[in-house]
Amino acid sequence: MKIAVWDTYVRRKDGSVMHFDILVPDNLKNENQIFEFGKIYLNSKPFETYGLTSKECSFCHIEKATQEIIDNIQTSGYSIIEMENCK
């Protein structure tokens, strides 16, 4: 499965910046749906953020998915890779 990687940077209300990737099937082109996946992820966090818009999230590249990512996408429609300040 090929996936689209959306590079995302969101400012937390404590001043730090979260960096994570939203991974979706490469044929998903609806940016609003991708942003909604990001918002669902942010709402699962115990801290507040300033939100997510096209300013914080942009298409980066296409890559081949691992089995874990495929499983997440089949279950939820998306997968997240946490990189910085996500915990």
C-alpha positions as CSV (number, residue, x, y, z in Angstrom):
1,M,0.0,0.0,0.0
2,K,1.3,3.5,-0.8
3,I,0.5,6.2,1.6
4,A,0.6,10.0,1.5
5,V,2.6,11.6,4.4
6,W,1.3,15.0,5.7
7,D,3.9,16.8,7.7
8,T,2.3,18.6,10.6
9,Y,3.5,21.2,13.2
10,V,1.0,22.3,15.8
11,R,1.7,24.8,18.6
12,R,0.8,23.6,22.1
13,K,-0.6,26.1,24.6
14,D,2.4,25.5,26.8
15,G,4.6,27.0,24.0
16,S,6.2,23.9,22.6
17,V,5.5,22.8,19.0
18,M,4.3,19.3,18.2
19,H,5.7,17.6,15.1
20,F,3.9,14.6,13.7
21,D,3.0,13.0,10.4
22,I,-0.6,12.1,9.3
23,L,-0.5,9.0,7.1
24,V,-3.4,8.3,4.7
25,P,-3.9,6.2,1.6
26,D,-2.2,7.9,-1.3
27,N,-5.6,8.2,-3.2
28,L,-7.2,10.3,-0.4
29,K,-7.1,13.8,-1.7
30,N,-9.7,15.5,0.5
31,E,-7.6,17.9,2.6
32,N,-10.5,18.6,5.0
33,Q,-10.7,14.9,5.8
34,I,-7.0,14.7,6.5
35,F,-7.2,17.7,8.8
36,E,-10.1,16.1,10.6
37,F,-7.9,13.0,11.2
38,G,-5.3,15.4,12.7
39,K,-7.9,17.0,14.9
40,I,-9.1,13.6,16.2
41,Y,-5.5,12.8,17.1
42,L,-5.0,16.2,18.8
43,N,-8.3,15.7,20.8
44,S,-6.8,12.5,22.2
45,K,-4.0,14.4,23.9
46,P,-4.2,15.5,27.5
47,F,-2.9,19.0,26.7
48,E,-4.4,21.9,24.6
49,T,-3.2,23.1,21.3
50,Y,-4.0,26.1,19.0
51,G,-5.6,23.9,16.4
52,L,-4.8,22.5,13.0
53,T,-5.3,24.2,9.6
54,S,-3.6,24.0,6.2
55,K,-1.0,26.4,7.7
56,E,0.2,23.7,10.1
57,C,-0.3,20.6,7.8
58,S,1.0,20.0,4.3
59,F,1.6,17.2,1.9
60,C,5.2,16.0,2.1
61,H,5.6,12.8,0.0
62,I,4.4,9.3,-0.9
63,E,6.0,6.1,0.6
64,K,5.3,2.4,1.0
65,A,3.5,1.6,4.2
66,T,4.6,-0.9,6.9
67,Q,2.1,-3.5,8.0
68,E,1.5,-1.6,11.3
69,I,0.6,1.5,9.3
70,I,-1.7,-0.5,7.0
71,D,-3.4,-2.0,10.0
72,N,-4.0,1.5,11.5
73,I,-5.4,2.8,8.3
74,Q,-7.7,-0.2,7.8
75,T,-9.0,0.4,11.4
76,S,-9.2,4.2,11.6
77,G,-8.6,5.5,8.1
78,Y,-5.3,7.1,9.0
79,S,-2.2,6.6,11.1
80,I,0.0,9.0,13.0
81,I,3.8,9.0,13.5
82,E,4.7,11.1,16.6
83,M,8.0,12.9,16.2
84,E,8.4,15.8,18.7
85,N,6.5,17.1,21.8
86,C,3.6,14.7,21.3
87,K,3.5,13.3,24.8
